Amino acid sequence: MPSTFFGLNIAASGLRAANAALNTTANNIANANTEDYSRQKVNQQASDALRLFTSYGCAGAGVDTLSIERVRDEFYDVKYRTNETLLGRVSQRNYFNQLTQEYFKDEGTTGFSSLFSKMQSALQDVMKASGTTESKATFVSSMSQITDYFNYMSESLKQLQNDINQEIKMDCDKVNSYAQQICSLNEQINIIEMQGSRANELRDQRDGLLDKLSKIVNIDVKETKVVDASNPERETGATRLIVNIAGKQQLLDSYSYRRLICVARDEDENVNQSDIVGLYDIKWAPSDFKDGDDSSRLDVFNLDNKLIGGELQGLIDMRDGNNSFYFNGVVQNSEKNKYTGTTKVTIKVDDPLLKDMNKCTLPPTGKLEVANKIYSYEEWQYDGGDTYTFTLTAESTASTTPPSERTAKAGADFEYQGIPYYMQQMNEWVRKFSSRVNEIMSKGFTADSLEGQYIFSGTNSMDSSSQYSYPQLTTLSNNKGYYNITAGNFIVTRELRANSDLLATKMDVTEGESEYRNIELLNEFLTKEDIFRGATSGEFLDKVLGDVALNASNAETLEQTYTALEKTIGNQRLSVMGVDEDEEASALVQFEHSYTLNSKMINTLSQVYNRLILETGV
């Protein structure tokens, strides 16, 4: 039997439900412009009916207010974060490709094409003026402007590579910060929800951090309910959140997380010949790792992982992108020197590009990876065919030597055309151009019938005031050719800069000083001979600028596409989780009406009870 005040209890439950709905609506309206806020709603259901021993059987007992929950669709969250990952990658590519394009552009004065045209014009003047000292000095000066251009471009791209390197560290720091904040929120959420409430605002904060994290790196989020270990049928109210990044690599698990730390490479650890010193490798570290702790035993975060995604992937593409050109081969033999402890390792290569020293990007010293083990080499030689011989340091081979018939590599396969690719393209042009010009000049004779001098060389990395001699560049015994000349150290020889009369103008030593057939041969090379990607030397900029312009255009188009998708998916997500002020205004009227009716019900029942108790008696 229900009590006498049964109806009053029913009305009170309705009043409480309407009050909760009004308060929730007020909260929604107040947070209509709050970033990452999800609209909330009151979940309610009819209370269990009371069984009555009457003809009608059961009587409704009012309404139960179950919870206040967020209105959110996980499907749209996943779509949004996937798009953010793609947008983050192409936006970084676009930004740094645009900068690279600006460096290569020829504004008509100091660009490559302009300087090359000036050099050709100066060469014509040498022929017209029958090789006067003034015309030759002008020509030598114009060649120095070409070398200065490549020196400048090398320094500019190295500075750009350094900027990207610092951006990578900043992104790793952001990942660490987001992971720490998410773990802290996980703990707060579980404390609240184990008591039976819903931590809606904290969950909004956590989802906002996951959105930001997804733009930096590809993420996979999984949340599961925690059950009582002694009674698997009982849920504790807590949840376990696992976030994996870069293809199932665990970043955090509930309250614990791992950090991404950046470890700068030493000078003898460069991957490419023209890389700056100090590029960062990334490693996994525990959350309590501090600067200065030993990082040698930490797990490596593979930079060539194709699943990294996000801004971090885009930065790595630009910093390390080598267009899939890197050293790789098969170990043929390892021979350890029992006196020095060093090991000679011969490696056979199949890639035709690795057999051309003009394209070579191997640093003089560096790291080799064989069978998942890293070895340090102090020098290498090339036999001119398909075999390289590396001298590995005693320290790196103390416990083991590289096994035969296993793949060896220096660096990794980065498919994108980033800074290393453009540096390699400049180095290739410089080497081929220097080699051919030096060959022509060294076979000629000066106006005074002296043997011709080579024109181009490079400064020695060990002594910037010295330069490579012609025999050092052409000796067949080392088979490296012009490998030591790069865009960064490319110079006109010191002797020619000091005395332009050393320019070899004649082809026949017996002819007079007015003979300039060697200059004609040089001019024919500049205008007709293909030396770089099927084009003449003067068309270098067309080829390289075409590459960077295409990459910039593709990245810009993709960025526009993913930005439009970001807006579309964001609107779809907002249609579910966002606060619509018109809808809330409509709900406000509805819940106000419900509150008023329940209040009126209580007032009516109060009058009934008043008459029943005070005015009815025996």
C-alpha positions in Angstrom: 0.0 0.0 0.0 1.3 3.4 -0.8 1.5 6.0 1.9 -0.9 8.8 2.3 1.8 11.2 0.9 2.5 9.0 -2.1 1.4 11.7 -4.6 3.5 14.3 -2.9 6.6 12.1 -3.3 5.8 11.7 -7.0 5.5 15.4 -7.5 8.7 16.0 -5.5 10.6 13.6 -7.8 9.3 15.5 -10.8 10.3 18.8 -9.2 13.9 17.5 -8.6 14.2 16.2 -12.2 13.0 19.5 -13.6 15.3 21.4 -11.4 18.3 19.2 -12.5 17.3 19.8 -16.2 17.1 23.6 -15.6 20.5 23.7 -13.9 22.0 21.6 -16.8 20.5 24.0 -19.3 21.9 26.9 -17.5 25.3 25.3 -17.5 25.0 24.7 -21.3 24.1 28.3 -22.0 26.9 29.6 -19.8 29.4 27.4 -21.7 28.0 28.1 -25.2 31.3 29.7 -26.2 33.7 27.6 -24.1 36.3 25.7 -26.2 36.1 21.9 -26.0 32.9 22.0 -24.0 30.4 19.2 -24.7 26.7 19.8 -24.3 25.2 18.0 -21.3 21.9 16.4 -20.8 20.0 14.8 -17.9 19.3 11.1 -18.1 16.1 10.1 -16.3 13.7 7.2 -16.3 10.4 6.3 -14.6 10.8 5.0 -11.0 9.9 1.4 -10.3 6.1 1.2 -10.0 4.5 0.1 -6.7 2.4 -3.1 -6.7 -1.0 -2.4 -5.3 -3.6 -5.1 -4.3 -6.3 -3.4 -6.2 -8.0 -3.9 -9.5 -5.5 -1.7 -11.4 -2.5 -3.6 -9.9 0.5 -1.1 -10.0 0.9 2.6 -9.5 3.6 4.8 -11.0 6.1 6.1 -8.4 7.5 9.2 -10.2 10.8 9.7 -12.0 14.4 8.9 -11.1 17.2 11.3 -12.2 20.0 8.9 -13.2 22.9 11.1 -14.3 24.1 14.2 -16.1 26.2 13.1 -19.1 27.9 14.7 -22.1 26.4 14.4 -25.6 29.3 13.3 -27.7 29.9 10.9 -30.7 33.2 8.9 -30.6 32.9 8.3 -34.4 33.3 12.0 -35.1 36.1 12.3 -32.6 38.1 9.6 -34.5 37.4 11.2 -37.8 38.4 14.6 -36.6 41.7 13.4 -35.0 42.6 11.4 -38.1 42.1 14.5 -40.2 44.2 16.6 -37.8 47.0 14.1 -38.1 47.0 14.5 -41.9 46.6 18.2 -41.7 49.5 18.6 -39.3 51.9 16.7 -41.6 51.1 18.6 -44.8 51.0 22.0 -43.1 54.6 21.6 -41.9 55.6 20.3 -45.3 53.9 23.3 -47.0 55.5 25.9 -44.6 59.1 24.7 -45.0 58.8 24.0 -48.7 57.6 27.6 -49.2 60.7 28.8 -47.4 63.0 26.5 -49.4 61.4 27.8 -52.6 62.1 31.3 -51.5 65.8 30.5 -51.1 66.1 29.0 -54.6 64.1 31.7 -56.4 66.0 34.0 -58.7 65.0 37.6 -58.3 67.1 38.7 -61.2 70.3 39.8 -59.4 71.8 37.3 -57.0 70.0 34.1 -58.1 71.8 31.2 -59.8 70.4 31.8 -63.3 71.4 35.5 -63.1 74.9 34.8 -61.9 75.4 32.0 -64.4 74.4 34.3 -67.3 76.8 37.0 -66.0 79.6 34.3 -66.0 78.8 33.3 -69.6 78.8 37.0 -70.6 82.1 37.5 -68.9 83.5 34.5 -70.8 82.3 36.0 -74.1 84.2 39.2 -73.2 87.4 37.1 -72.6 87.1 35.8 -76.2 86.2 39.2 -77.7 89.0 41.0 -75.8 91.6 38.4 -76.8 92.1 37.5 -73.2 93.0 40.8 -71.6 93.8 40.8 -67.9 90.8 42.9 -67.1 88.4 40.5 -69.0 89.9 37.5 -67.3 89.7 39.1 -63.9 86.0 39.8 -64.5 85.4 36.2 -65.5 87.2 34.8 -62.4 85.2 37.2 -60.3 82.0 36.0 -61.9 83.0 32.4 -61.1 83.6 33.4 -57.5 80.1 34.7 -57.4 78.8 31.3 -58.5 80.8 29.6 -55.7 79.6 32.2 -53.2 76.0 31.5 -54.3 76.3 27.8 -53.4 78.1 28.6 -50.2 75.2 30.8 -49.3 72.6 28.3 -50.3 74.3 25.6 -48.3 74.4 27.8 -45.2 70.7 28.8 -45.7 69.5 25.2 -46.0 71.6 24.2 -43.0 70.0 27.0 -41.0 66.6 25.8 -42.2 67.5 22.3 -41.2 68.5 23.6 -37.7 65.2 25.4 -37.4 63.3 22.2 -38.3 65.4 20.3 -35.8 64.4 22.7 -33.0 60.7 22.4 -34.0 61.0 18.6 -33.6 62.2 19.1 -30.0 59.4 21.5 -29.3 56.9 18.9 -30.6 58.4 16.2 -28.4 58.1 18.5 -25.4 54.4 19.2 -26.3 53.7 15.4 -26.5 55.3 15.0 -23.1 53.3 17.8 -21.6 50.0 16.6 -23.0 50.8 13.0 -21.8 51.4 14.3 -18.3 48.2 16.4 -18.2 46.1 13.5 -19.6 47.5 11.1 -16.9 46.6 13.7 -14.2 43.1 14.1 -15.6 42.7 10.3 -15.7 43.3 10.1 -12.0 40.9 12.9 -11.2 38.2 11.4 -13.4 38.5 8.0 -11.8 38.3 9.5 -8.3 35.0 11.2 -9.1 33.5 8.5 -11.2 34.2 5.7 -8.7 31.9 7.6 -6.4 29.0 7.3 -8.9 29.2 10.8 -10.6 30.3 11.7 -14.1 33.3 14.0 -14.5 32.0 15.7 -17.6 34.1 18.8 -17.5 37.3 16.9 -16.8 36.5 14.5 -19.7 36.1 17.6 -22.0 39.5 18.8 -20.9 41.0 15.4 -21.7 39.4 15.2 -25.1 40.7 18.7 -25.9 44.2 17.5 -25.1 43.8 14.4 -27.3 42.7 16.6 -30.2 45.8 18.7 -29.8 48.0 15.6 -29.5 46.5 14.2 -32.7 47.8 17.1 -34.7 51.4 16.4 -33.6 51.4 12.7 -34.0 49.1 9.9 -35.0 47.2 8.5 -32.0 45.0 5.6 -31.1 42.8 5.9 -28.0 41.2 3.0 -26.2 39.2 3.3 -23.0 37.9 0.3 -21.1 35.9 -0.2 -17.9 37.7 -1.5 -14.8 36.1 -4.4 -13.0 36.5 -5.8 -9.5 39.3 -8.4 -9.6 37.5 -10.5 -7.0 34.1 -10.1 -8.7 34.4 -9.7 -12.5 30.7 -9.0 -12.8 31.0 -5.8 -10.8 32.2 -2.6 -12.4 34.2 -0.2 -10.1 33.2 2.9 -12.0 36.9 3.6 -13.0 38.2 3.3 -16.5 41.5 2.5 -18.1 42.7 4.8 -20.8 45.5 3.7 -23.2 47.0 6.1 -25.8 49.3 4.7 -28.4 51.1 6.8 -30.9 53.0 6.3 -34.2 51.6 2.9 -34.9 50.8 1.1 -31.6 53.7 2.5 -29.5 52.3 3.1 -26.1 52.6 6.7 -24.8 50.5 6.4 -21.7 48.4 3.9 -19.7 46.0 5.5 -17.2 48.3 7.2 -14.7 51.7 6.4 -16.1 53.3 7.7 -19.3 56.5 7.7 -21.3 58.5 10.7 -22.6 60.0 11.4 -25.9 63.5 12.9 -25.4 65.7 14.4 -28.0 69.4 13.3 -28.0 71.7 15.4 -30.2 74.1 13.5 -32.5 77.8 14.0 -32.1 79.9 15.2 -35.0 80.9 11.6 -36.0 77.2 10.5 -36.0 75.9 12.4 -38.9 73.7 10.5 -41.4 74.4 12.7 -44.4 77.6 14.4 -45.5 76.0 17.9 -45.4 73.9 17.5 -42.3 74.5 20.0 -39.5 76.0 18.7 -36.3 73.6 18.1 -33.5 70.5 16.8 -35.3 68.2 15.1 -32.8 67.5 11.4 -32.5 64.4 10.6 -30.5 64.2 8.0 -27.7 61.6 6.7 -25.3 62.3 7.5 -21.7 60.4 6.9 -18.4 58.5 9.9 -17.0 61.1 10.5 -14.3 64.0 10.8 -16.8 66.0 13.9 -16.2 68.5 15.8 -18.4 71.9 14.4 -17.9 70.7 10.8 -17.2 72.2 8.0 -19.3 70.3 7.8 -22.5 72.4 5.0 -24.2 70.1 2.2 -23.0 66.8 3.8 -23.9 64.5 2.4 -26.6 64.8 4.2 -29.9 61.9 6.0 -31.5 62.4 5.1 -35.2 62.4 8.3 -37.3 61.8 6.3 -40.5 58.5 4.9 -39.1 55.9 5.7 -41.8 53.1 5.7 -39.1 54.4 8.6 -37.0 52.0 11.1 -38.7 51.1 14.6 -37.7 53.4 17.6 -37.5 56.3 15.5 -36.2 56.2 13.4 -39.4 56.1 16.5 -41.6 59.1 17.9 -39.8 61.1 14.7 -40.1 60.2 14.6 -43.8 61.7 18.0 -44.3 64.7 17.5 -42.0 65.7 14.0 -43.1 64.0 13.5 -46.5 66.5 12.0 -48.9 64.2 10.9 -51.7 65.0 7.2 -50.7 68.7 7.7 -51.5 70.8 6.3 -48.7 73.7 3.9 -48.3 72.7 0.2 -48.2 74.4 -3.0 -49.2 75.3 -6.5 -48.1 78.2 -7.4 -45.8 80.7 -9.6 -47.7 83.4 -10.0 -45.1 84.6 -8.7 -41.7 88.3 -8.8 -40.7 89.4 -7.7 -37.3 92.9 -6.3 -36.7 94.2 -8.0 -33.5 96.7 -5.1 -32.9 94.4 -2.1 -33.2 91.1 -3.7 -32.5 89.5 -2.1 -35.6 87.6 -4.1 -38.1 87.6 -3.8 -41.9 84.1 -4.6 -43.3 83.6 -4.9 -47.0 80.1 -4.2 -48.3 78.7 -4.8 -51.7 76.2 -2.4 -53.1 73.6 -2.9 -56.0 72.1 0.6 -56.3 73.7 2.3 -59.4 73.5 5.7 -57.6 75.9 4.4 -54.9 78.5 3.8 -57.5 78.6 7.4 -58.5 80.8 9.5 -56.1 79.2 12.7 -57.5 76.0 11.6 -55.8 77.6 10.3 -52.7 76.1 11.5 -49.3 78.1 9.3 -46.9 79.8 11.4 -44.2 83.5 10.7 -43.6 82.7 9.2 -40.2 79.4 7.9 -38.9 77.3 5.0 -38.0 76.5 1.7 -39.7 73.6 -0.5 -38.8 74.0 -4.3 -39.4 71.6 -6.9 -38.0 69.9 -4.3 -35.7 73.3 -3.4 -34.1 75.0 0.0 -34.5 78.7 0.2 -35.4 80.8 3.4 -35.6 83.2 3.8 -38.5 86.2 6.1 -38.6 86.7 6.1 -42.4 85.7 4.4 -45.6 87.1 3.6 -49.0 85.5 2.9 -52.4 87.0 0.5 -55.0 85.4 2.3 -58.0 83.1 -0.7 -58.6 80.5 -2.1 -56.3 82.4 -2.5 -53.0 82.9 -0.2 -50.0 85.3 -0.9 -47.2 84.6 0.6 -43.8 87.0 0.8 -40.9 85.0 0.2 -37.7 86.2 1.5 -34.4 87.5 -0.9 -31.8 84.9 0.3 -29.2 81.9 -0.5 -31.5 83.3 -4.0 -32.4 84.5 -5.0 -28.9 81.8 -7.5 -28.3 80.8 -8.5 -31.9 81.6 -7.9 -35.5 79.1 -7.5 -38.4 78.0 -10.9 -39.7 78.3 -11.7 -43.4 75.4 -11.8 -45.8 73.4 -9.3 -43.7 72.1 -6.0 -44.9 74.1 -2.9 -43.8 72.9 0.6 -44.0 73.9 4.1 -43.0 70.8 6.3 -42.5 67.4 5.3 -43.5 64.9 5.4 -46.4 63.0 8.7 -46.2 60.9 8.9 -49.4 60.3 12.7 -49.2 62.4 15.4 -50.9 63.7 17.3 -47.9 66.8 19.3 -47.0 69.2 16.4 -47.5 67.8 15.8 -51.0 68.4 19.5 -52.1 71.8 19.5 -50.5 72.7 16.3 -52.4 71.4 17.9 -55.7 73.6 21.0 -55.1 76.6 18.8 -54.3 76.1 16.7 -57.4 76.0 19.8 -59.6 79.1 21.3 -58.0 81.1 18.1 -58.3 80.2 17.5 -62.0 80.7 21.1 -62.9 84.0 21.4 -61.1 85.3 18.2 -62.6 84.5 19.1 -66.2 85.7 22.7 -65.9 89.0 21.7 -64.2 89.5 19.0 -66.9 89.2 21.6 -69.6 91.4 24.2 -67.9 94.1 21.8 -66.8 94.7 20.6 -70.4 95.0 24.1 -71.8 97.8 26.8 -71.5 97.9 30.4 -70.3 98.6 33.3 -72.7 102.2 33.0 -71.5 102.3 29.3 -72.6 102.3 28.0 -69.0 100.5 24.9 -68.1 96.8 25.4 -67.3 95.6 25.6 -63.7 92.5 24.0 -62.3 89.8 26.5 -61.3 87.6 25.0 -58.7 88.4 23.3 -55.4 87.1 23.0 -51.9 88.3 24.1 -48.5 89.5 21.3 -46.2 87.2 20.6 -43.3 90.3 20.1 -41.1 91.8 23.4 -42.1 89.5 26.0 -43.7 92.5 28.0 -44.9 93.7 25.2 -47.1 92.3 23.8 -50.3 92.3 20.4 -52.1 95.0 20.1 -54.7 94.2 18.9 -58.2 95.9 15.6 -57.6 93.9 15.1 -54.5 90.7 15.5 -56.5 91.8 13.3 -59.5 94.0 10.6 -58.1 92.6 7.3 -59.1 93.8 5.4 -56.0 91.1 6.8 -53.8 88.3 6.5 -56.4 86.3 9.2 -54.6 86.9 11.9 -57.2 85.3 15.2 -56.2 83.5 13.7 -53.2 85.3 16.1 -50.9 83.9 19.2 -52.7 80.4 20.2 -51.5 78.2 23.3 -52.0 79.4 24.4 -48.6 83.1 24.5 -49.3 83.0 25.2 -53.0 85.6 27.8 -54.0 87.6 29.3 -56.9 91.3 28.3 -56.2 93.4 30.7 -54.3 96.0 31.0 -57.0 93.5 32.0 -59.7 91.8 34.6 -57.5 95.2 36.1 -56.9 96.3 36.1 -60.5 93.6 35.8 -63.2 96.4 35.5 -65.9 96.7 31.9 -64.8 93.4 31.2 -66.7 94.2 28.7 -69.5 92.9 30.4 -72.6 95.0 28.5 -75.2 94.7 24.9 -76.4 98.0 24.9 -78.4 101.1 25.9 -76.5 102.8 26.9 -79.7 100.2 29.5 -80.6 100.3 33.2 -79.6 98.5 34.8 -76.7 95.5 35.7 -78.9 94.6 32.1 -79.3 91.6 31.3 -77.1 90.3 27.9 -78.4 90.3 26.6 -74.8 87.9 29.3 -73.8 85.8 28.3 -76.8 85.8 24.7 -75.6 84.7 25.9 -72.1 82.0 28.0 -73.6 80.7 25.1 -75.6 80.6 23.0 -72.5 78.6 25.6 -70.7 76.0 26.0 -73.4 75.7 22.5 -74.9 77.0 19.7 -72.7 74.5 17.9 -70.5 75.9 17.3 -67.0 73.0 17.4 -64.6 69.8 15.4 -65.0 69.9 15.5 -68.8 70.4 19.3 -68.9 73.2 21.7 -69.3 75.0 23.2 -66.3 73.1 26.5 -66.6 69.7 24.7 -66.2 70.5 23.6 -62.7 68.0 26.0 -61.1 65.2 24.9 -63.5 65.5 21.3 -62.3 65.8 21.9 -58.6 63.3 24.7 -58.4 60.9 22.5 -60.3 61.3 19.9 -57.6 60.7 22.3 -54.7 57.9 24.1 -56.5 56.1 20.8 -57.2 56.5 19.8 -53.5 55.3 23.1 -52.3 52.3 23.1 -54.6 51.3 19.6 -53.6 51.6 20.4 -49.9 49.6 23.6 -50.3 46.8 21.8 -52.1 46.7 19.1 -49.5 46.7 21.6 -46.7 43.8 23.4 -48.2 41.9 20.1 -48.6 42.5 18.9 -45.1 41.7 22.4 -43.7 38.3 22.3 -45.5 37.8 18.8 -44.1 38.7 20.0 -40.6 35.9 22.6 -40.9 33.4 20.1 -42.3 34.1 17.4 -39.7 34.3 20.0 -37.0 30.9 21.2 -37.9 29.5 17.7 -37.9 31.0 17.1 -34.5 29.7 20.4 -33.2 26.2 19.5 -34.4 26.3 16.7 -31.8 28.4 18.1 -29.0 28.0 21.8 -29.5 25.6 24.1 -27.6 22.8 25.5 -29.8 21.4 28.5 -28.0 18.1 28.2 -29.8 17.7 24.6 -28.7 18.7 25.5 -25.2 16.1 28.3 -25.1 13.5 25.9 -26.3 14.5 23.4 -23.6 14.5 26.2 -21.0 10.8 26.8 -21.7 10.0 23.1 -21.6 11.8 22.5 -18.3 10.4 25.7 -16.7 6.9 24.5 -17.6 7.6 21.1 -16.1 9.0 22.7 -12.9 5.9 24.9 -12.7 3.5 22.0 -13.1 5.3 19.9 -10.5 5.2 22.9 -8.1 1.5 23.3 -8.8 1.0 19.6 -8.1 2.7 20.0 -4.8 0.6 23.0 -3.9 -2.6 21.2 -4.9 -1.7 18.1 -2.8 -0.8 20.4 0.1 -4.3 21.8 0.1 -5.7 18.2 -0.1 -3.6 17.1 2.9 -4.5 20.2 4.8 -8.3 19.5 4.4 -7.7 15.8 5.1 -5.7 16.4 8.3 -7.2 19.5 9.8 -10.8 19.6 8.5 -11.7 16.0 8.6 -12.1 14.4 12.0 -14.1 12.0 14.0 
